[in-house]
Amino acid sequence: MSKQETIAETSLERRILLPEIEDYEMATREIGDFVIDKVLAVNATGCVIGLSGGVDSTTTAAIIKHAFEHYNAGNSEQQLELVGYILPSNTNDPKDSEDGIRVAEQLGIKYQTIGIEGIINAYETTNPEACSNQFHRGNLTSRVRANVLNTKAATEKKIVAGTGNRDEDGDDNGRGIGYYTLFGDGAVHIRPIANLPKRLVREMAVYHGFDKDLAYREPTAGLETGQSDFKDLGYHYDVVEIVGEGVSQGFSKEEIAIHSQVTSLIDRDFREYATFFGKSKFSSSVEVVDDIIRRNASAQKKSEIINPPAAPVTLLYQER
């Protein structure tokens, strides 16, 4: 038997386990209690949050609103408030703002839309080299949003609630690919959903009453025209999740790359990417796994610079 056949046989004997939420209300309460504790610890009046219209900010806002409602019902002297800010630039699809407003109104929270293109353009005087480069302009846009949110938080005596999930940003156990701007969307006080993979964030959005068109909306940072996370990365976040879980559960990189649970998802993504963009970004599952592990190493280095506290949440691992 060849080495590859031996690895394949061993891999297929043991499944890569994926976490599940056994009790959505308990998970909501765990995250919500964490947020309230962090707010009260600094005598803040609540949280500000950037509403992009995506599932991460939607779910985070829903959990915080739920927590604040319960807290306020039993505390007449001190009321906590969640305020949403929708901060579009010229690279945003108009639907981003529309969905952000839709989320705020469904939750019944105070919100404001502030266009930030003028602020970004002001950097032409100090950083013209960044403004003329699409990649750097995108990161600049993220940092401008962070400055607006943090300044709003300071003037309102609130803290900034981050919206990064486990697969994109990273969790307390070193998983994730660090797909965020270090001093942009990473510049927050707390990370309520950082221990939830994207898959479970979507499930939580549905649990909190949001339609599937919001819960399963295509992820995009909105930093470049026509950008999507899938277009940038070449794979979906469920691939990031299962590769990260494989590593955490002791599978070798070689085992993960040929594991049927992994290759079935990667093959799907290769076909989808070729359909939309003409050609896959990768030629093999080995390349995809290598890319995720490389990005994870970068994510861990980023977390050494900025690593806001993440909410604990109980997840269940079991054979399905």
N, C-alpha and C positions, 0 to 999 in steps of 0.2 A: 504493500500500500504506500502510495506517495505521501509526502509531507502534507500537500494540499488536501488530499483525500482524508488523511487522519484528522486534520484541523476541521474539515467540513463535518466529519462524523461526530467529532467531539462537540462542535458548536450546536449541531442539531439535537444532541441529547439534552441540552439545557437551554431553555428559552431565556431571552432577555426580558426581564419583568419590567412592566411600566406601572407607574403609580396611578392610583385612582382616589377620588374623593368619596369616602364612605358616607359622609354626612355634610351636605352643602351648607346647612345652617350652622353647624359647628365650625366649619372652615371660615364662614363669614364672620362668626363671632370671634374666632381666634385672631383673625387679621384686624377686625374692627377694634378689639380690645388693645391690641398692639398700638394702633394709631392713636387711640385716646390716651394711652399711657404716655406716648411720646409727646403729644400735644400738651398734656397737663404738666409734664416734667419741666417744661420751659415756660409755663404760664402763658401759653399762646391761646388765641381765640378760635383756632381751627386750622384748616388747611386751604391752600390754593393748589389748583391742578390745571395743567394744560390739557385741553380737550381737543384731540385731533380728529375725532370721529372714528378712530380705530378701536378695536376690541379691548386693548390693554387699558387705555385711559377710561373707556366706558365701564369696564368691570371694576377698576380701582375706584372710580367715582361712586359707583353703585354701592360698593362695600362700605366706603367711608360715610356716605349719606345714611345708610342703614344704621351704622354705629352711632352717628351723631344724633339721629332721631331718638334712639333708645336712651342715650345718655341724657339728652335734653328733657325727655319726658320725666326723668326723676331728679332733675337738678334745675330748679327754677331760678336760682341765683346766677348760675353761669351757663350760658348757652354757647355751644360750639357750632361753627359755621363752615361750610364748604363752598368755596367760590371757584367757578370755572372760567378759564381764559382761553379764548380761541384766537390764535395768533397766526393768521395766514400770511404767506409771502406770495410773490408772483409765480413761484413754482408749484404752488398748491393747486390741485383740482378744486373747483368751486364746491364740489360735493363734500370735500373735507370739512369745510365750515358748516355746510348744511347739516351734515351728520353730527358735528359737534353741538350745534344748537339743538338738534333733535334730542340728543342725549340729555343735555342740560334741562330742557323743558320736560322731558319724560320723568326725570328725577325731581323736578321742581326746585332746582338750586339756582342761586343767583349766578349770572354769567355776563361776560362782556366780550365782544369781538374787537380786536385791535390789529389793524394791518401793520406789519413790521417792515415792509419793503423800504420805506424811507429811512429807517434806522440802518438797514443793511447797506443801502446806497451811500450813507454818510461815511462808511469806511473807505470809500474811494479816495478820500483825502489822506488817510493814514495807511491803508493797506490795499493799494490798487492791485497788487500782484495776487491777492486773495480773491478780489472781486472779479478778476478776469479768468479765473480758473474754476471750472464747474465743481470740482471736488472740494476745493478749499472754500468756495462760496457756500456750498452746502453745509459744511461744518460751521462756518461763520453764522449761517442762519440759525443753526441749532444753539449756538452760544448766545445769540441775540435773544432767542426765546427764553433761555435760562436766565439771562439778566433781567428780562421783563418780569418773569415769574418770581425770581428772588427779591426783586425790588418791591413788587406788589406784596409779597409775604412780609417783608420788613415793615412796610408802611401800614399794613393791616394787622400786624402782630400775629402773623400766622406762620406755619411752616409749609415747605413745598413737598407735596406728595409725589414721588416718582411713579412712573407707570411701566417700568421695564419688567419683563417676565424672565423666567429662568433660562429659557433657550437663547433669547437674544442677548440679555445683559449678563446673566450669571447668577448663581445662588451661593448660599453659605458653604456649600460643599465643593466648590470649584468647578461646577458645570457651566455650560453656556459658552457663547462665542464672542462676547464683548462687542456686539453690533450696536454701538452707541458712540456719541461724541463725548469725550472725557469731561470737558468743562461745559458741555451743552446739556443734553437730556440726562447726562449722568450727574449733573450738579443739583442734587436734591437733598432734603433732610432725612427722608425715610423712603424705604422701598417696600410697599405693602404686598405686592404680588411677586416678589423676586424669587420665591421658592415654589412658584407654580409654573409648570411648563405651559407653552402656548395652548396646547390641546385642552388643558384643564381650565385655562383662563376663558376659553370659548364656552366650555360647559357652564362655568360660573355666570357668564353673561346671559346665557339662556335661562338659567335658574333665576336670575334677577329680573326676568321679564322682557329681555330685549329680543327683537326679531332676529332670525338667523342671517338676514342680509347684513346686519351689523356684527353679529357674533362671528360670522365666517367671512367677513370682508377681507380682501387681499391686503396683506400688510404692506405699508409704504411709509417711509420716513417723510415724504413730501419735500425733500431737500433738492431734488433735481426734477425737471419736467419729464414726465413719463416714467419716473423711477418706481420700482417695486423691489421689495426685499428678495423675492424669488429671482428677478432679473439680475440683481447684483450678485447673489450668492450662487445661484444655479441649483438650489435644492430648497425644499420646504422645511419648516421647523420641526416637523415630526421626524425627519431624518436626524436633525441635530439632537433631538431628545433621545432617540433610540441609540445613537452612537455614544452619547454621554452616559446613558444608563449602562451600556455594555462595558465601557471603561470602568465605571464605578463598581460594577458587579464582577470585575476580575477577568473579563474577556481580553485577550490580546488584540492588538490592532489587526493582525492577520485574521484572527477568528471573526472579528466584527465585519471585516470587508467582504467575507464570503458567507456570512450568516443569512439565512433565507429571510428573516424578518427585516434585515437591512437592505439586501439586494432587491427585494420586491418593491420597496419604497423608492430606491434610487432608480431602478428601471422605469418606474412610473414617471419620475421627475425628468429623466432623460427624454422620454417621449414628449412630455408636456413642453419642455424647454425648446425642443426642436420644432414643435408645432408653432409656437409663438415667436421664436427668435431665430429660427433657421438651422441652428446647430447647438448641440449641448456644450456647456462650458467644460465638461470633463469627459474623458474617454473610458473611465472605469470606476468601479466602486472603490477601488483602492485609492484613487485620486481624491474622491469625495471625502472618505474617512480621513485621509491625510490633511485635507484642507480644514476640516472641522477640528481636528486635534491641534493643528497649527494655530487656528483662531482661538481655541480655548487657552493655549499657552499665553497668547497676547492678552486675553481677557483677564487672566490671573495677574499679569503684570499691571494692568490698568487698575485692578482692585486694590493693589498695594498703594496706589496714589489716592483714589477716592473709593470708599467702601461704606456707604451709609447703611445703617441697620436695616435688616430685612425681617418681615413678619414671620414668626413661626407658624406652620400649618401642618396638621396631621394628615399624612397621605398613607394609603394602604397598598402594599405590594403583595400580590398573590398570583398564583397560576390562574389563567383563564382558559 
